Amino acid sequence: MGSAAELAAAVLMVAGFPALMLAALVPSVPAFAAAAAVTYLADHYLHRKGSYLINRLGKVRAGLSIRFLIRQLLLVLLLARLSLADNLIYYGAIACFIAFYGLQAPHGALVQLIRNRRRMPVATRNIDLKSRIRIPDAPPRGLLHRSAEKMLHLDLAAVVGILVAAQVESALIGFVGIGITVALGTLYVLALVPYVRGRKIPPKAERVLAAVDDWLGEYKPETVLYFSGSKDSAYQVNMWLDTMENLDSKPLIILRERVILNNLAPTTVPVICVPGGVHLMNLDLSTVRVALYAANVGKNIHLLRVPTMKHVFIGHGDSDKLASVNPFSKVYDEVWTAGRAGRDRYAIADVGVRDDDIVEVGRPQLAPIQTWQGVPDGRIPTVLYAPTWEGWDGNPGNTSIVLAGENIVNRLVTADPPVRVLYKPHPFTGTVSKEAKAAHQRITALVRKAAAERAADSRFAADSAAQAQAKAELARIEARIAELVGTGGDKGRDEAEATRDGLVDAARHEEVARLRAEWNDAYWRSFPTWEHRVITGAEPRLYDCFNVSDAMVSDISSVVSDFIASGKPYAVTDSAEVGAEEFKRNNTAVRAAVILSNSASELGELLDAVRDPAADPLAEDRKELKQYLLGPDEPTSIDQFNTAVANLAIKAETRNVGQESRVSAAAEGELANAVPGQRVSAAGETDGVGTA
């Protein structure tokens, strides 16, 4: 249900309809009016909240229209039970509801037609289409937003009028309500008509695609980041946006799903969302020389088929999971890994990826991660617990959260000397496994309980004035960000308008980036440095948590590889309990980690390393492992990445020039060998027509 309020509203709505029937049978106008009011209000509240129950009711043929129809039929039943079957109001009510439902069909058809016509074949951001084609404004948001619910609620005037007429035994007020309902319904339908004809319709697909091709011919993109996936996988492309903004070549992002475009983080890079495979294959990408792929998905084939560019798998993380050595990777011209470990991983897996096709480029995304300088004086150490999710296969080694999570957090919150715990679970946690969801809830409760107990402990003092000031800063920054995003984002605009007006305001983009950095600083100052914290959602980011932590506990995932960039002590849980030596042998990223069993009894080793860095036995191992996994610090990763792009672009251009030479040579050879008097067709075949 999402909340206790939603559960209460759902119960009231479900119970309201039997109450309506009972009130109609009794009959009782006041009781019917009260039950009707409850069903109206509860239904409206659940729709506004997007409740799960609303979706389920629609699946079992008890959707919104049916619920309104039942209420109206029960109102007719009430009139009959009140012996008003021979009264004009009875026939008026029936005629009203028939006419009202007669208006639903054109209303629904017009709404759907408008939405379909305003859905672009290609949606864009940061691309100037406004100067190339005319895209009209969308209808007012009030006409289309939750349109079915609005249309159905127009029956309220008729229902109220009929109930009052039945109570006071005067048909006049009932017909007034009926007239208002029918008139408003008719006006709503008429208000939609102008938006399906004339200049209020966006251009047809051919003109939009031609305008995009015209822009591509002018911009001449050189490096493309290509991505396809579900809404939940948007983070996989978002992590590459900063890298794309810092490329030396002209960047372009190609997305395949509208839901990814809607969840794309702000960027200055031009973005094209092309849902249709045919449309993608017909785009003019002749200037692109390098295509980067962040995920192995079926739709990659629509771009992989283009021979004039070189194709590279860059992935969305670097870990020892099987996904990091997917056999599909051999379809790419090159596979780029962070460091030597990625190269060795493919060699050991023997999945068909040649060593010559692997290039080490570092991890440009790790630039924000700060290296460890030890725990500052006067602050207790902070330990981040960042478990990964349970995965799809039920392997107990995927995550520590089920078997070890509570043990880990229990030992951390009761550690002596004390430490501060930050718990940041993977956003997918609990989406597959009920056990993982339940464990997450217990861990969350445990952290919050420990935080409350610490706040009541006299040994931990809080600087209330400083925290209040930080919270005030947070409120100010959030208000300003909301103002900037509200005026510069896609909120409230449909796809056509967002495409037309999608040019980023560089100054606003820079200000938002600066404000987000200020927000992060104020966030950590808004509560004591000893306070345990559960951190979910997009902000603060995982790397921000890295920077305020002195150590981390996690599982086998790219989180561990990324954290190694900080040089800080870390522990990884052997949830499948294969044994420490076997665990290290199978997982490169844990070779400089404290290995935890499910009991987490080894956590003391991690805390000792944090409290006394000079006595840390794994410090040198972490330095060596960092270079092995992530590559050298110099040149910087973005420089390595740009060099790799430039080198591969040269290979692509060399191939294209060679191909043109071979085609020309073949054509000249065929002309030289042709029989005099024969004409050579465009395909290089003679047509057999001689000349005198």
Long-range contacts (C-beta under 8 A, 24 or more apart in sequence): 1-51, 1-52, 1-53, 2-49, 2-51, 2-52, 3-49, 5-45, 6-45, 6-46, 6-49, 6-51, 6-53, 9-42, 9-45, 9-46, 9-49, 9-51, 10-42, 10-46, 10-51, 10-53, 12-38, 12-39, 12-42, 13-38, 13-39, 13-42, 13-43, 13-46, 16-42, 17-67, 17-70, 17-71, 17-74, 20-70, 20-71, 20-74, 21-74, 21-77, 23-78, 24-74, 24-75, 24-77, 24-78, 24-81, 25-77, 25-81, 26-81, 27-78, 27-81, 27-82, 29-78, 29-82, 29-163, 29-166, 29-167, 30-167, 32-74, 32-75, 32-78, 32-163, 33-163, 36-71, 36-75, 36-159, 36-163, 39-67, 39-71, 40-153, 40-156, 43-67, 44-149, 44-153, 47-146, 47-149, 64-148, 64-149, 64-152, 65-104, 65-148, 65-152, 68-152, 68-155, 69-97, 69-101, 71-159, 72-97, 72-155, 72-159, 75-159, 75-162, 75-163, 78-166, 79-162, 79-166, 82-166, 84-166, 87-171, 88-171, 88-175, 89-162, 89-165, 89-166, 89-171, 89-174, 89-175, 92-162, 92-171, 92-174, 92-175, 92-178, 93-158, 93-162, 93-174, 93-178, 95-178, 96-158, 96-178, 96-181, 96-182, 97-155, 97-158, 99-182, 99-185, 100-154, 100-155, 100-158, 100-181, 100-182, 100-185, 103-151, 103-182, 103-185, 103-186, 103-188, 103-189, 104-151, 104-152, 106-189, 107-147, 107-151, 107-185, 107-188, 107-189, 107-192, 108-148, 110-189, 110-192, 110-193, 110-195, 110-196, 111-144, 111-147, 111-148, 111-192, 113-196, 114-139, 114-144, 114-192, 114-195, 114-196, 115-144, 115-494, 117-196, 117-201, 117-202, 118-202, 118-494, 118-495, 118-496, 119-495, 119-496, 120-202, 120-208, 120-495, 120-496, 120-499, 121-205, 121-208, 121-209, 121-274, 121-275, 121-276, 121-279, 122-208, 122-209, 122-212, 122-272, 122-273, 122-274, 122-279, 122-499, 123-258, 123-261, 123-272, 123-273, 123-495, 123-498, 123-499, 124-212, 124-270, 124-271, 124-272, 124-273, 124-499, 124-502, 125-261, 125-264, 125-267, 125-270, 125-271, 125-498, 125-499, 125-502, 125-504, 126-267, 126-268, 126-269, 126-270, 126-271, 126-502, 126-503, 126-504, 127-212, 127-215, 127-219, 127-270, 127-271, 127-272, 127-499, 127-502, 127-503, 128-215, 128-503, 129-208, 129-211, 129-212, 129-215, 129-499, 129-500, 129-502, 130-500, 130-501, 130-503, 132-211, 132-214, 132-215, 133-203, 133-207, 133-208, 133-211, 134-199, 134-203, 135-202, 135-203, 135-496, 135-497, 135-499, 135-500, 136-199, 136-200, 136-201, 136-202, 136-496, 137-200, 137-497, 138-493, 138-494, 138-496, 138-497, 139-192, 139-195, 139-200, 141-492, 143-188, 143-191, 143-192, 143-195, 144-494, 150-188, 151-185, 151-188, 154-181, 154-184, 154-185, 154-188, 155-181, 156-181, 157-181, 157-184, 158-182, 202-496, 205-279, 209-279, 209-282, 209-283, 212-272, 212-283, 213-283, 213-284, 216-283, 216-284, 216-285, 216-287, 217-284, 219-250, 219-252, 219-270, 220-250, 220-287, 221-250, 221-251, 221-252, 221-270, 221-285, 221-287, 221-288, 222-249, 222-250, 222-251, 222-287, 222-288, 222-289, 222-290, 222-649, 223-247, 223-249, 223-250, 223-251, 223-252, 223-288, 223-289, 223-290, 223-291, 223-292, 223-645, 223-649, 224-251, 224-252, 224-253, 224-254, 224-285, 224-288, 224-290, 224-291, 224-292, 224-303, 224-309, 225-251, 225-252, 225-253, 225-254, 225-269, 225-292, 225-294, 226-254, 226-291, 226-292, 226-293, 226-294, 226-300, 226-303, 227-253, 227-254, 227-255, 227-256, 227-260, 227-293, 227-294, 227-295, 228-255, 228-256, 228-257, 228-260, 228-295, 228-297, 228-298, 228-299, 228-300, 229-257, 229-260, 229-295, 229-297, 230-257, 230-259, 231-259, 231-260, 231-263, 232-427, 232-428, 233-260, 233-295, 234-259, 234-260, 234-263, 234-264, 235-316, 235-427, 236-294, 236-295, 236-316, 237-264, 237-294, 237-316, 238-264, 238-265, 239-294, 239-316, 239-365, 240-292, 240-294, 240-314, 240-316, 240-365, 241-265, 241-267, 241-269, 242-364, 242-365, 243-364, 243-365, 243-638, 243-641, 244-269, 245-269, 246-364, 246-638, 246-642, 247-641, 247-642, 247-645, 248-642, 248-645, 248-646, 249-289, 249-290, 249-642, 249-645, 249-646, 249-649, 252-288, 254-280, 254-303, 256-280, 256-299, 256-302, 258-495, 262-490, 266-485, 266-489, 266-504, 266-509, 266-512, 267-504, 268-504, 268-506, 268-509, 271-502, 277-302, 281-305, 285-309, 289-648, 289-649, 289-652, 289-653, 290-645, 290-648, 290-649, 290-652, 293-332, 296-323, 296-326, 296-328, 296-329, 300-331, 304-331, 304-332, 307-655, 307-659, 308-652, 308-655, 308-656, 309-652, 310-334, 310-648, 310-649, 310-651, 310-652, 310-655, 312-336, 312-648, 314-361, 316-558, 317-557, 317-558, 317-561, 317-562, 318-342, 318-363, 318-558, 318-561, 318-562, 318-629, 318-630, 319-556, 319-557, 319-558, 319-560, 319-561, 319-589, 320-345, 320-556, 320-586, 320-587, 320-588, 320-589, 321-556, 321-557, 325-349, 325-351, 325-353, 326-351, 327-351, 327-352, 329-353, 330-354, 332-357, 333-357, 333-648, 333-651, 334-358, 334-359, 334-644, 334-648, 335-359, 336-360, 336-361, 336-641, 336-644, 337-361, 338-362, 338-363, 338-561, 338-629, 338-630, 338-631, 339-627, 339-628, 339-629, 339-630, 339-631, 340-628, 340-629, 340-631, 341-588, 341-589, 341-628, 341-629, 344-588, 345-588, 359-644, 360-631, 360-640, 361-631, 361-637, 361-640, 361-641, 361-644, 362-630, 362-631, 362-632, 362-636, 362-637, 362-640, 362-641, 363-561, 363-562, 363-565, 363-630, 363-631, 363-637, 364-637, 364-638, 364-641, 365-562, 366-543, 366-562, 366-565, 366-630, 366-637, 367-636, 367-637, 367-638, 368-543, 368-547, 369-543, 369-546, 369-547, 369-562, 369-563, 369-565, 369-566, 370-546, 370-547, 370-566, 371-565, 371-566, 371-567, 372-550, 372-566, 372-567, 372-568, 372-613, 374-550, 374-613, 375-550, 375-610, 375-611, 379-529, 380-417, 380-418, 380-419, 380-420, 380-529, 380-530, 381-419, 381-420, 381-550, 381-551, 381-607, 381-610, 381-611, 382-419, 382-420, 382-421, 382-422, 382-529, 382-548, 382-549, 382-550, 382-551, 383-412, 383-419, 383-420, 383-421, 383-422, 383-549, 383-550, 383-551, 383-552, 383-553, 383-606, 383-607, 383-610, 384-422, 384-424, 384-545, 384-546, 384-549, 384-551, 384-552, 384-553, 384-554, 385-409, 385-412, 385-421, 385-422, 385-423, 385-424, 385-552, 385-553, 385-554, 386-424, 386-425, 386-426, 386-542, 386-545, 386-552, 386-553, 386-554, 386-559, 387-425, 387-426, 387-429, 387-553, 387-554, 387-555, 387-573, 388-426, 388-554, 388-555, 388-556, 388-557, 388-559, 389-425, 389-426, 389-427, 389-428, 389-429, 389-430, 389-431, 389-432, 389-436, 390-428, 390-429, 390-430, 390-432, 390-433, 390-435, 390-436, 391-432, 392-432, 394-433, 395-576, 396-575, 396-576, 397-556, 397-574, 397-575, 397-576, 397-578, 398-555, 398-556, 398-575, 399-426, 399-429, 399-436, 399-555, 399-575, 400-553, 400-554, 400-555, 400-573, 400-575, 400-596, 400-598, 401-425, 401-429, 401-436, 401-439, 401-440, 401-443, 402-433, 402-435, 402-436, 402-439, 402-575, 403-575, 403-598, 404-573, 404-575, 404-596, 404-597, 404-598, 404-599, 404-600, 405-439, 405-440, 405-443, 406-439, 406-442, 406-443, 406-446, 407-598, 407-599, 407-600, 408-553, 408-573, 408-596, 408-600, 408-603, 409-443, 409-446, 409-447, 410-446, 410-600, 411-600, 411-601, 411-603, 412-553, 412-603, 413-446, 413-447, 413-450, 413-532, 415-603, 415-607, 417-611, 418-454, 418-530, 419-607, 419-610, 420-529, 420-530, 420-531, 420-532, 420-533, 421-447, 421-450, 421-532, 421-533, 422-532, 422-533, 422-535, 422-545, 422-548, 422-549, 423-447, 423-532, 423-533, 423-534, 423-535, 424-534, 424-535, 424-536, 424-542, 424-545, 425-536, 426-557, 427-536, 444-534, 447-532, 447-533, 447-534, 448-532, 448-534, 450-532, 451-531, 451-532, 451-533, 454-530, 454-531, 454-532, 455-531, 460-528, 460-530, 462-528, 463-528, 466-525, 467-525, 467-526, 467-527, 467-528, 470-522, 470-523, 470-525, 470-526, 471-522, 471-526, 473-518, 473-522, 474-519, 474-522, 474-523, 474-526, 477-515, 477-518, 477-519, 477-522, 478-519, 480-515, 481-512, 481-515, 481-516, 481-519, 484-508, 484-511, 484-512, 484-515, 485-512, 520-544, 524-548, 550-610, 551-606, 551-607, 551-609, 551-610, 553-596, 553-603, 553-606, 556-587, 556-589, 556-590, 560-589, 560-590, 560-593, 561-589, 561-629, 561-630, 564-589, 564-592, 564-622, 564-625, 564-626, 564-629, 564-630, 565-626, 565-630, 567-622, 567-623, 567-626, 569-594, 569-606, 569-609, 569-610, 569-616, 569-618, 569-622, 570-594, 570-606, 571-595, 571-596, 571-602, 571-603, 571-605, 571-606, 572-596, 573-597, 573-598, 573-600, 574-598, 588-625, 588-628, 588-629, 589-625, 589-629, 591-621, 591-625, 592-618, 592-621, 592-622, 592-624, 592-625, 593-618, 594-618
